[in-house]
Amino acid sequence: MGNTVIQGNSALTSKMKDYYKDTLVGKLPPGAVFSAKPAGCTVTAYKSGKVLFQGANGETEAKKWGTAETPKVKTPSKGAALLPENFAEWSIIGSDEVGTGDFFGPITVVSAYVKKEQIPLMKELGVKDSKNLNDSQIISIAKDLIKTIPYSLLVLHNDKYNQLQSSGMTQGKMKAILHNQAILHLLDKMAPEEPEGILIDQFVEKNTYFKHISAQKKIQCDRVYFSTKGESIHIAVAAASIIARYAFLKEMDKLSSRAGVEIPKGAGKQVDVAAAKIIKRKGIEELKTMTKWHFANSEKAIRIAGK
């Protein structure tokens, strides 16, 4: 099924809605003004003025209203893997994680599936690299995403993280196991539908990744690709990153409420100060359950707290 997009305005949108009034449908995707199903295609107009034509007659229908936008071809970022041609237009499971560099808060891993037909909708919802979005934008976009695309979320809380780390497991191995599990869960949820590919935002070399998960009962190795800066390669990775960030933010809010202290993200000086406050209020053992204890922040917090 082809996708054709034209850029209009509110006047054109109003005119089109009247034109398609006999074929309008009631259920609208997020951000849509109207959706209609004339013969051979689906027409969806968005608040931004963009109009998406899908289906066999989509291109022909679009020509009635304007000139189709020319898709932008992205240059692969430095360090990106060689991927199949037109990979950005495939129906893909993207997988990404958040929280690995944060002293407080869990590691959240999300695998998300975006069909090729949904790529224009993802852009309409504002999906892009989560590093370029603030927390309020993350929350707003994620609330639409979780109602729009299938995904799998895994949360590794820090008490379990510390157990694994103290037993000798590296953070890289933890992440590999979580990604494999999230992908498998999502594939089960999607069945019998299959993605054209799976893209993991690369945090380790491919061979090392599969070595990390070699002892797992089930391993997803078919159609799996790896690339650094995966959000710029396929929008499914960006969607996964946004949902993972949203889940992380919710967990951080829970921790702040539990600690009675506003807990900052990251691993900077402000984190040390917050951790010291928790030591004074709750004790070191309580702080351990909330943090990645092997980080240098733990010793700094203890010194600040005077313990």
SULGI-V605739 format. One record per pair of residues at least 4 apart in sequence whose ideal C-beta (glycine too) atoms are under 7 Angstrom apart, sorted by sequence separation. I is the first residue (numbers start at 1). J is the second residue. D is the distance in Angstrom with one decimal. If there is no record, write none. Layout:
I & J & D
I & J & D
This chain:
8 & 12 & 3.6
9 & 13 & 7.0
10 & 14 & 6.3
11 & 15 & 6.5
12 & 16 & 6.2
13 & 17 & 6.3
14 & 18 & 6.7
15 & 19 & 6.4
16 & 20 & 6.1
17 & 21 & 6.8
20 & 24 & 6.1
28 & 32 & 4.1
46 & 50 & 4.9
54 & 58 & 5.2
57 & 61 & 5.4
58 & 62 & 6.2
59 & 63 & 6.8
76 & 80 & 3.9
83 & 87 & 4.1
86 & 90 & 7.0
114 & 118 & 5.2
118 & 122 & 5.9
119 & 123 & 6.8
120 & 124 & 6.3
121 & 125 & 6.4
123 & 127 & 6.5
128 & 132 & 5.8
133 & 137 & 4.2
135 & 139 & 6.4
136 & 140 & 6.4
137 & 141 & 6.1
138 & 142 & 5.8
139 & 143 & 6.5
141 & 145 & 6.1
142 & 146 & 6.2
144 & 148 & 5.9
145 & 149 & 5.9
156 & 160 & 6.0
157 & 161 & 6.8
158 & 162 & 6.0
159 & 163 & 6.9
160 & 164 & 6.5
161 & 165 & 6.0
162 & 166 & 6.0
163 & 167 & 6.5
165 & 169 & 6.3
169 & 173 & 5.2
171 & 175 & 6.3
172 & 176 & 6.4
173 & 177 & 6.4
174 & 178 & 6.3
175 & 179 & 6.2
176 & 180 & 6.4
177 & 181 & 6.3
178 & 182 & 6.1
179 & 183 & 6.3
180 & 184 & 6.4
181 & 185 & 6.2
182 & 186 & 6.4
183 & 187 & 6.3
184 & 188 & 6.5
185 & 189 & 6.4
186 & 190 & 6.1
187 & 191 & 6.6
204 & 208 & 4.6
205 & 209 & 6.9
206 & 210 & 6.7
207 & 211 & 6.3
208 & 212 & 6.4
209 & 213 & 6.9
210 & 214 & 6.5
220 & 224 & 6.3
229 & 233 & 6.9
230 & 234 & 6.7
233 & 237 & 6.6
235 & 239 & 6.2
236 & 240 & 6.4
237 & 241 & 6.3
238 & 242 & 6.5
239 & 243 & 6.6
240 & 244 & 6.1
241 & 245 & 6.2
242 & 246 & 6.4
243 & 247 & 6.5
244 & 248 & 6.3
245 & 249 & 6.4
246 & 250 & 6.7
247 & 251 & 6.5
248 & 252 & 6.4
249 & 253 & 6.6
250 & 254 & 6.8
251 & 255 & 6.5
252 & 256 & 6.4
253 & 257 & 6.5
254 & 258 & 6.2
255 & 259 & 6.0
259 & 263 & 6.3
267 & 271 & 5.6
269 & 273 & 6.7
270 & 274 & 6.5
271 & 275 & 6.2
272 & 276 & 6.4
273 & 277 & 6.8
274 & 278 & 6.7
275 & 279 & 6.6
276 & 280 & 6.7
277 & 281 & 6.3
278 & 282 & 5.2
279 & 283 & 6.5
282 & 286 & 3.7
284 & 288 & 6.5
286 & 290 & 7.0
287 & 291 & 5.9
291 & 295 & 6.9
296 & 300 & 6.3
297 & 301 & 5.9
298 & 302 & 6.6
299 & 303 & 6.5
300 & 304 & 6.4
301 & 305 & 6.1
8 & 13 & 5.8
37 & 42 & 5.3
38 & 43 & 6.6
53 & 58 & 3.6
114 & 119 & 6.5
122 & 127 & 4.3
128 & 133 & 7.0
133 & 138 & 5.2
146 & 151 & 6.8
156 & 161 & 5.4
164 & 169 & 4.3
169 & 174 & 6.0
204 & 209 & 5.3
256 & 261 & 6.5
266 & 271 & 6.1
279 & 284 & 5.6
282 & 287 & 6.6
288 & 293 & 5.1
293 & 298 & 5.4
302 & 307 & 5.0
45 & 51 & 4.6
53 & 59 & 6.9
62 & 68 & 5.7
99 & 105 & 5.1
213 & 219 & 5.5
227 & 233 & 5.0
231 & 237 & 5.0
256 & 262 & 5.4
264 & 270 & 4.7
28 & 35 & 5.5
35 & 42 & 6.7
36 & 43 & 4.8
99 & 106 & 5.7
100 & 107 & 5.6
230 & 237 & 3.7
231 & 238 & 4.1
256 & 263 & 4.7
264 & 271 & 5.4
291 & 298 & 6.6
35 & 43 & 6.9
43 & 51 & 6.6
44 & 52 & 4.7
53 & 61 & 5.2
99 & 107 & 4.5
114 & 122 & 5.9
130 & 138 & 6.2
255 & 263 & 5.3
278 & 286 & 6.8
279 & 287 & 5.5
35 & 44 & 4.5
53 & 62 & 4.3
99 & 108 & 5.5
278 & 287 & 4.9
24 & 34 & 6.0
25 & 35 & 5.0
43 & 53 & 5.6
97 & 107 & 5.9
98 & 108 & 5.1
164 & 174 & 5.8
231 & 241 & 5.8
264 & 274 & 5.9
25 & 36 & 6.5
34 & 45 & 5.4
97 & 108 & 6.6
126 & 137 & 6.9
210 & 221 & 6.6
252 & 263 & 5.9
263 & 274 & 5.4
24 & 36 & 5.0
25 & 37 & 5.9
32 & 44 & 5.4
33 & 45 & 4.7
41 & 53 & 5.6
42 & 54 & 4.7
97 & 109 & 4.4
275 & 287 & 5.9
23 & 36 & 4.4
32 & 45 & 6.7
33 & 46 & 6.4
41 & 54 & 6.1
42 & 55 & 5.6
161 & 174 & 7.0
252 & 265 & 6.8
261 & 274 & 5.4
23 & 37 & 5.2
32 & 46 & 5.6
33 & 47 & 5.9
41 & 55 & 3.4
51 & 65 & 6.9
74 & 88 & 6.6
96 & 110 & 6.4
127 & 141 & 6.3
23 & 38 & 4.9
29 & 44 & 6.5
31 & 46 & 5.2
40 & 55 & 5.5
41 & 56 & 6.8
126 & 141 & 5.1
183 & 198 & 6.0
20 & 36 & 3.6
31 & 47 & 5.7
40 & 56 & 5.0
41 & 57 & 4.5
95 & 111 & 4.3
125 & 141 & 5.7
261 & 277 & 4.9
275 & 291 & 6.8
17 & 34 & 4.7
40 & 57 & 3.1
41 & 58 & 4.3
209 & 226 & 7.0
261 & 278 & 5.7
20 & 38 & 6.1
39 & 57 & 6.6
43 & 61 & 6.5
93 & 111 & 5.5
94 & 112 & 5.6
156 & 174 & 6.4
284 & 302 & 6.9
93 & 112 & 7.0
125 & 144 & 5.1
259 & 278 & 5.0
13 & 33 & 5.5
41 & 61 & 5.1
93 & 113 & 5.0
94 & 114 & 6.9
125 & 145 & 6.8
206 & 226 & 5.2
179 & 200 & 5.6
260 & 281 & 6.2
92 & 114 & 6.1
156 & 178 & 6.2
198 & 220 & 6.9
275 & 297 & 6.0
279 & 301 & 6.0
20 & 43 & 6.1
38 & 61 & 6.5
259 & 282 & 6.6
279 & 302 & 6.7
284 & 307 & 6.5
91 & 115 & 4.5
154 & 178 & 5.1
200 & 224 & 6.7
202 & 226 & 4.2
91 & 116 & 4.8
198 & 223 & 5.6
202 & 227 & 5.5
272 & 297 & 5.4
276 & 301 & 4.6
280 & 305 & 5.5
90 & 116 & 6.2
197 & 223 & 4.8
198 & 224 & 4.8
199 & 225 & 5.0
200 & 226 & 5.3
202 & 228 & 4.8
271 & 297 & 5.5
275 & 301 & 3.5
279 & 305 & 4.1
89 & 116 & 5.7
154 & 181 & 6.0
198 & 225 & 6.7
154 & 182 & 5.0
175 & 203 & 5.9
176 & 204 & 6.8
197 & 225 & 5.8
199 & 227 & 6.4
202 & 230 & 6.9
267 & 295 & 6.0
272 & 300 & 4.3
276 & 304 & 3.8
279 & 307 & 6.0
16 & 45 & 6.1
201 & 230 & 3.7
272 & 301 & 5.1
276 & 305 & 4.1
152 & 182 & 4.5
267 & 297 & 5.6
118 & 149 & 6.7
172 & 203 & 6.6
199 & 230 & 5.5
259 & 290 & 6.8
273 & 304 & 6.5
13 & 45 & 4.7
172 & 204 & 5.0
272 & 304 & 5.9
152 & 185 & 4.0
176 & 209 & 5.0
180 & 213 & 4.7
187 & 220 & 6.9
152 & 186 & 4.0
184 & 218 & 5.9
199 & 233 & 6.4
16 & 51 & 6.8
114 & 149 & 5.8
151 & 186 & 6.6
177 & 212 & 6.7
199 & 234 & 5.3
255 & 290 & 5.6
13 & 49 & 6.7
113 & 149 & 5.9
150 & 186 & 6.4
176 & 212 & 3.6
177 & 213 & 5.8
180 & 216 & 6.0
184 & 220 & 5.5
201 & 237 & 5.4
112 & 149 & 5.7
113 & 150 & 5.0
152 & 189 & 6.5
176 & 213 & 5.1
183 & 220 & 4.9
199 & 236 & 6.7
199 & 237 & 5.7
10 & 49 & 7.0
112 & 151 & 4.1
150 & 189 & 5.6
173 & 212 & 4.3
177 & 216 & 6.6
180 & 219 & 6.2
9 & 49 & 4.9
111 & 151 & 6.5
150 & 190 & 5.6
172 & 212 & 6.6
180 & 220 & 6.0
8 & 49 & 4.8
110 & 151 & 5.7
111 & 152 & 4.9
7 & 49 & 5.8
110 & 152 & 6.9
7 & 50 & 5.7
8 & 51 & 5.5
110 & 153 & 5.1
5 & 50 & 5.8
6 & 51 & 5.2
108 & 153 & 6.6
109 & 154 & 4.7
5 & 51 & 6.9
5 & 52 & 5.4
108 & 155 & 5.3
3 & 52 & 6.5
4 & 53 & 4.4
16 & 65 & 6.5
106 & 155 & 5.0
107 & 156 & 4.4
106 & 156 & 5.4
3 & 54 & 5.7
106 & 157 & 4.7
106 & 158 & 6.0
1 & 54 & 5.8
12 & 65 & 6.7
1 & 55 & 5.7
4 & 58 & 4.9
107 & 161 & 6.7
3 & 58 & 6.9
4 & 59 & 4.9
2 & 58 & 5.5
6 & 62 & 5.5
2 & 59 & 6.1
8 & 65 & 6.9
4 & 62 & 4.3
8 & 66 & 6.4
6 & 65 & 5.9
6 & 66 & 4.1
6 & 67 & 6.6
6 & 68 & 5.8
7 & 69 & 6.1
5 & 68 & 6.4
6 & 69 & 6.6
54 & 117 & 6.0
4 & 68 & 4.8
5 & 69 & 4.9
107 & 174 & 6.9
52 & 120 & 4.9
107 & 175 & 6.9
109 & 178 & 4.1
109 & 179 & 5.8
100 & 171 & 6.2
107 & 178 & 6.9
111 & 182 & 4.1
110 & 182 & 6.6
111 & 183 & 4.8
109 & 182 & 5.1
113 & 186 & 6.2
50 & 124 & 6.4
100 & 175 & 6.8
111 & 186 & 4.5
48 & 124 & 6.5
113 & 190 & 6.0
46 & 124 & 5.0
97 & 175 & 5.7
97 & 178 & 6.9
113 & 195 & 6.0
95 & 179 & 5.1
95 & 182 & 6.2
95 & 183 & 5.9
151 & 240 & 6.9
93 & 183 & 6.2
149 & 239 & 6.3
153 & 243 & 6.7
29 & 121 & 5.7
151 & 243 & 5.6
155 & 247 & 6.5
31 & 124 & 5.2
93 & 186 & 6.1
31 & 125 & 6.0
145 & 239 & 5.7
153 & 247 & 5.5
30 & 125 & 5.9
155 & 251 & 6.7
145 & 242 & 6.2
146 & 243 & 6.3
145 & 243 & 5.7
142 & 242 & 5.2
141 & 242 & 5.5
142 & 243 & 5.3
93 & 195 & 4.6
129 & 231 & 4.1
92 & 195 & 5.8
95 & 198 & 6.9
129 & 232 & 6.7
91 & 195 & 5.5
92 & 196 & 6.5
138 & 242 & 5.8
142 & 246 & 3.5
91 & 196 & 4.9
92 & 197 & 5.2
93 & 198 & 4.5
94 & 199 & 5.3
95 & 200 & 4.7
96 & 201 & 4.4
90 & 196 & 4.2
92 & 198 & 6.9
95 & 201 & 6.8
90 & 197 & 5.5
92 & 199 & 5.6
138 & 245 & 5.0
139 & 246 & 6.0
127 & 235 & 5.6
130 & 238 & 6.9
138 & 246 & 5.6
129 & 238 & 5.8
87 & 197 & 6.8
128 & 238 & 5.6
139 & 249 & 6.8
127 & 238 & 5.1
130 & 241 & 4.3
138 & 249 & 6.7
127 & 239 & 5.2
130 & 242 & 5.0
122 & 235 & 4.8
3 & 117 & 6.4
30 & 144 & 4.2
135 & 249 & 5.9
5 & 120 & 5.6
127 & 242 & 6.4
130 & 245 & 4.9
1 & 117 & 5.8
119 & 235 & 5.8
3 & 120 & 5.8
122 & 239 & 6.1
30 & 148 & 6.3
29 & 148 & 6.9
114 & 235 & 5.9
114 & 236 & 4.0
113 & 236 & 6.7
112 & 236 & 5.7
114 & 239 & 5.8
162 & 288 & 6.6
112 & 239 & 4.6
112 & 240 & 4.0
111 & 240 & 6.0
165 & 294 & 5.6
110 & 240 & 4.4
159 & 289 & 4.6
112 & 243 & 6.0
158 & 289 & 6.5
161 & 292 & 6.0
162 & 293 & 5.0
158 & 290 & 6.0
110 & 243 & 4.6
158 & 291 & 5.7
96 & 230 & 6.6
110 & 244 & 4.0
158 & 292 & 5.8
109 & 244 & 6.5
94 & 230 & 6.5
108 & 244 & 4.6
108 & 247 & 4.4
94 & 234 & 5.7
108 & 248 & 4.7
96 & 237 & 5.4
83 & 225 & 5.8
92 & 234 & 5.0
94 & 236 & 3.0
93 & 236 & 6.3
94 & 237 & 3.5
98 & 241 & 6.9
105 & 248 & 5.8
81 & 225 & 6.5
83 & 227 & 6.6
92 & 236 & 4.3
96 & 240 & 4.4
81 & 226 & 5.7
88 & 233 & 6.6
94 & 239 & 6.3
95 & 240 & 5.7
96 & 241 & 4.2
106 & 251 & 5.4
81 & 227 & 4.3
87 & 233 & 6.9
88 & 234 & 5.5
94 & 240 & 4.5
98 & 244 & 4.3
105 & 251 & 5.6
80 & 227 & 4.8
87 & 234 & 6.6
97 & 244 & 6.0
98 & 245 & 5.0
105 & 252 & 4.9
80 & 228 & 6.1
96 & 244 & 5.8
104 & 252 & 6.7
79 & 228 & 4.1
80 & 229 & 6.2
99 & 248 & 5.0
79 & 229 & 6.8
83 & 233 & 6.7
98 & 248 & 4.6
105 & 255 & 6.5
104 & 255 & 5.9
77 & 229 & 4.3
80 & 233 & 6.1
77 & 232 & 5.2
74 & 232 & 6.4
104 & 263 & 4.9
102 & 265 & 5.6
102 & 266 & 6.0
103 & 267 & 4.7
101 & 266 & 7.0
102 & 267 & 6.5
101 & 267 & 6.2
104 & 271 & 6.7
103 & 271 & 5.0
104 & 290 & 5.9
104 & 291 & 5.6
103 & 291 & 5.2
103 & 292 & 5.9
103 & 295 & 4.9
103 & 297 & 4.3
